[in-house]
Amino acid sequence: MSRRPPKKCPPRRPKPRRKPAARPETPRLLAFNKPFRVLTQFTDADQRATLAGYIDVPGVYPAGRLDRDSEGLLLLTNDGRLQSWITDPKHKMPKTYWAQVDGEASAEQIDALRAGPTLKDGPTQPADVEIITEPDLWPRHPPVRYRKNVPTTWLEITIREGRNRQVRRMTAAVDLPTLRLVRMRIGDWTLGSLASGEWRSLALPAGCKR
């Protein structure tokens, strides 16, 4: 298993002398439980639901993305250096999801997910995958549509990449379409007891306080 990166900011690199850019007086890091069908942005020309309907902290922006039809943990910050560190692929920061998939997952399908199925943009890296009991989550609006007499399976999936819609594409590649997807963890940060649509302030990693 890959080791998680230390929960601290990277060292500052020397830069050529120039007029320093304005930086926020108080760096902040927020955890937000993004609801279903909310965009990971603050504005939308089509008047769809955005972060602006839930977060009123000026100057913060997402550190990474979460699809509109996915739910769960989203990190936001007003510090560009921290945002870059969280999203930089070279750190391989693990992200853990709970996925409800259509069908009864077989041992062969679980093994294929663990090995890293090949997608249209190439093979994925090995993932940590386990079958879990149905978690006690908040209701989703609208709810998942079930097919009568067709079972579903809940999986805990941890990946260390950041491809577009990766978990959904991985489960589809092994014939287990995802019905509901909730991100529970990013690195050492967890969703915890946050209700859907709520946010909380997080302690800054060492080296990020000013």
N, C-alpha and C positions, 0 to 999 in steps of 0.2 A: 504494500500500500504506500502511495506517495505521501511524504510528510507534508503537513500543512505549513504554509509560510508563517514565520513569526508575526504575531499581531503587533507590529510596530511600523512606523513610517520608514521609508528608505532614506539613506544619507543624502544630504543636499550635494549636488554637483556644482563645482565652480562654473560660473558663467562669465562671458565677456562683460566688461564694465559698460553699463548703459543705465538709463533712467529706469528705476524699478517700477514694475506695473503695480497698480493698486491691488491690495489684497484685503480680504475681509478682516475686520478688527477681531472678530471672535469666530474661529473655525467651529463648524458644527457638523455633526453626523447624526442622521435620523434613520430609524427603521420604520418602514410603512408596510402594512398588510394590504396590498393592492387587491381591490375587488375584481370580480369577473367583469369583462367588457369596459374596463377603464384603461385609457391610453397612458403609456409611460412618458408623458409630456404634459406641459401646462397649457397649451393652446391647441385648438383644432378648427380648421376652416369649415368642417362639416358639422360642427356643434355636437360632437360626441363627447362622452364623459372623459374628463382629464384629471390630472393630479390637482388642478386648481380647485376642484370641488371638495378637496379633503385636506390640503396642506396650505396653511397661510403663513409659512415662514419665508421671509424675503431672501432671495439670493441663492437658495438651494436648487440643485438640479440632480437628476438621477446618476448614480454611479453604476452604469450598466443598464440593461434593458430587461423587460419582462413582457411577453406577448400580451396583447389585449385580451385574449381568451384564456390566459393563465392567471393564477392568483398567487398571493403569498408575499414573501419577503422581497422588498425593494429597498436599497440603501440610497440615501440622498445626502449631498454635502454641498457646502459653499466653498470648499477648498480644492482648487484644481490639482494640486500635487497629490492629495489623498484620493481624489477621483481617479487619477491616472494609475495610481498604485493598485487600487482595487480592481480595475478593469484590464490591466496589462496582462495579456495571455501568457507571458513568460513566467509569471508567478504560479500559474496552474492552480489558482485558488479553487478549492472544491466547492461545488454547489449541490445541495441535496434536495430532491423533489419527492413528493408523494404523488404517484400517478395511478389513477383508476383506469384500467384498460378493459377493453371489450373482449371477453372470452376468458376461459380458464387457462392460465399460463402453465405450460408444460416445463419439465426440467430442461428439455432441449432449447426451448425459447429463452429461458433464463440464462442458460450457458451462452447462447448467442449474444444476448445483451451484454453479459459480462466480458465477452471477448472483444466486443466492439464491432457492430455490424457495419458493412460498407454502404455508404449513402451515395447520392449522385455526385457529391463533391469529394468523395474519397472515403477510405476507412476511418472509423472513429477509434479513439483510444479506449483501452479497457475501462470498464465502469464497475462500481460496486452496486450490486443489485440483490435485493432480498424481497421475498413475498412477506407482506405484513397483514395483520388483521385490519378490518375497516376502521379508520381513525374517526374520532369524535370531532368532526369539523363543523364550522358554521354552515348554515344552509346557503346554497348557491342560488342566485336569482338571474335568469330562470334556472330551474333544476336540470340535472342531467336527464336526458331521455333514455329510458331503458327499453330494451327489446324483451318482450315476454319470453320466458323460458330460456334466456341466454344469460349465463353467469358473467360476472365481472371479477377482476382480480385487482387488489391494491399492491403496488410495488413501491419500494423505497429505492431510488436510483441516485447515485452520486457520480457526477461527471467532473472533469477537470479541463474542459474545453468551453468555448463560447460560441458555437455555431448557431446560426439562425434556426429557431424552432427545433433544436437538436433532439431533445428527449422525445418529442412527438414523432419525429422522423425515425428515431431509433426503434421505438415500439412498433411503428407501422411497418418497418423493414422486417420484423419477425412476426408479422400478422397479428399484432395486438394493438389495434388502434386506441389511442388515448381518448378517454371521455372527459376526464377532469385532471388538471395538473396544478399542483400547489407547491411553490418553492418554500422550503422550511429552513434552509441554512445557506449562508455564504461565508466560507472560511470559518471563523470562530463565532460569527454573529448568527443568532437564531431568531426565529419568529417569536418564540416564547408564547405568552398568553395574549398577544395582541389580537383584538377582534378585527374582523374585516372592516376596512375603512379607517382604522385608527393608526396613529403613529406615536413614537416615543423618541426622546433624545438618547443617544448612546455615548458612552465614554470614548474619547478620542484615543487612538493608539499612541503609544509612547513616541515622543518626538514630534507630534503634530500640534501640541499645545503651544500657544504664544501668550 
